[in-house]
Every structure is written in structure tokens, then in C-alpha cells.
Amino acid sequence: MNGDDIVTDTANKPTVYSDTPEEREFELRAAVTSYWTGGRLFIGMFTFLLASEAFAYFYLRSSNNGQLWRPNNVTAPTGIGWAIYFTVLASALIAIFGQMRLRRGLVLDWEVAGWTAVLGGLVATGLQVWQLTQLHFYPGSSGYASCFIGWAVMNIVMLLSGTYWMETNLARSLRARSGAGPDGLDQLAMTPSGQIFRANVSACTYFWGFMAVGSTLFWAMFYLI
């Protein structure tokens, strides 16, 4: 038998994959797990990013070379900073509450909570950009100033990422409800698409919780310490 015979035999008898319930269940678990893993990896990426910022903050603060860490006790606009923090915190709590309602099958409640969180994320992002226009110090004027500018940019990226992620989930929910009747995703709760969707929402909600934790840490660092 030569090589041509092997190729011809393979082409004429393609492999047929069986579609058994066990295989479908395995694929579903793999899809759900991929959202779980991907969401945690996404959080891990931002954790390393924020950890580098925290390291720079505490290193420059402890060394204080030339007394240039925080000359004249300079501080970013405190009122705006507090508004950003509490907006992010409230939005994250609303997103978590919305997911709890979704687990009970109350899709509309989750959508209202989700759109509220999206609005909060956009407001917090706008406040963060506005705060950068109100600074009374230059980015390189001190260690505190440099660290704050770095945190502000990271915070904008983080807020936009969480807000976009939540908005895409809400868009999927609206499409599913419009095509599934008045009960919407309640009818999809035990279907593969419904389980995958809820896994995506769960990962997104964890990220919003992470944003709240990160905002708490850096709010304390830049406005309280």
C-alpha cells in the first residue's frame, strides 16, 4: 500500500464524531469553566497591574528621596476622589445584588441593576477624567503625583473594562428576552445557552467586586494615609 492509497482511504472514510449526551455535557462544562477561568485570569492581570502601582507607591513613600515624596502634603482633589470611590462601590454592590436576583430567575431585576451599574461606571469614569483636569500639581513634581497619575489611568481602563463587559451581557439578555417571550431567560435557565450566559454574568460580577476592592485600597492610599 502506497501513500496515495492511504490518503484516498482516509478521504473516502472521514471520521464521524458521535454526539452523545455525555459529550454534550462535557462541552457544556468546558464552556462554563472557561468563563470561570477567563474571569479569574482577567482579574489576575489587573491584580498584577495594581500591585505594581502599590509597590511604587510604598517604595517611593518609604524612601522619600530629597523629601520629594509629598512636598507640602500635596493631595489630589479630595471631594472628586471620594465621589469616584463611592460611585464605584455603590455600582459594584448593585451589580452583586443584581446577580443574586438573577439566580432566583428575576431577569428584569438583574437588568435594572446592571444598567444602573453601567451608568455608575460611566459616571465614575467621567469623574476620574475630570479630576485629572483639576490637579494642582504636575505628573512628575513628586512621587505622590507620579503614582496618582498612574493610578488614575489604570482606574479609567479598569472602569471602562468592567462597564463594557456588563453592557455586553445586558445586550445579550435583551436579545434573549426579545426572542424567548415574556419569560425571557427564565426559559433558558437550564439550557446550555442559559448556563453559559449566567457563568459569564458571574465572572463579570466578580470583576466588579474586584474593582470595588481595588478602589477601596487606593482610595485609602491617596486620600487617607
C-alpha positions, 0 to 999 in steps of 0.5 A: 500500500502506497501513500496515495492509497492511504490518503484516498482511504482516509478521504473516502472514510472521514471520521464521524464524531458521535454526539452523545449526551455525555459529550454534550455535557462535557462541552457544556462544562468546558464552556462554563469553566472557561468563563470561570477561568477567563474571569479569574485570569482577567482579574489576575492581570489587573491584580498584577497591574495594581500591585505594581502601582502599590509597590511604587507607591510604598517604595517611593513613600518609604524612601522619600528621596530629597523629601520629594515624596509629598512636598507640602502634603500635596493631595489630589482633589479630595471631594472628586476622589471620594465621589469616584470611590463611592460611585464605584462601590455603590455600582459594584454592590448593585451589580452583586445584588443584581446577580443574586436576583438573577439566580432566583430567575428575576431577569428584569431585576438583574437588568435594572441593576446592571444598567444602573451599574453601567451608568455608575461606571460611566459616571465614575469614569467621567469623574476620574477624567475630570479630576485629572483636569483639576490637579494642582500639581504636575505628573512628575513634581513628586512621587505622590503625583507620579503614582496618582497619575498612574493610578488614575489611568489604570482606574479609567481602563479598569472602569471602562473594562468592567462597564463594557463587559456588563453592557455586553451581557445586558445586550445579550439578555435583551436579545434573549428576552426579545426572542424567548417571550415574556419569560425571557431567560427564565426559559433558558435557565437550564439550557446550555445557552442559559448556563453559559450566559449566567457563568459569564454574568458571574465572572463579570460580577466578580470583576466588579467586586474586584474593582470595588476592592481595588478602589477601596485600597487606593482610595485609602492610599491617596486620600487617607494615609 
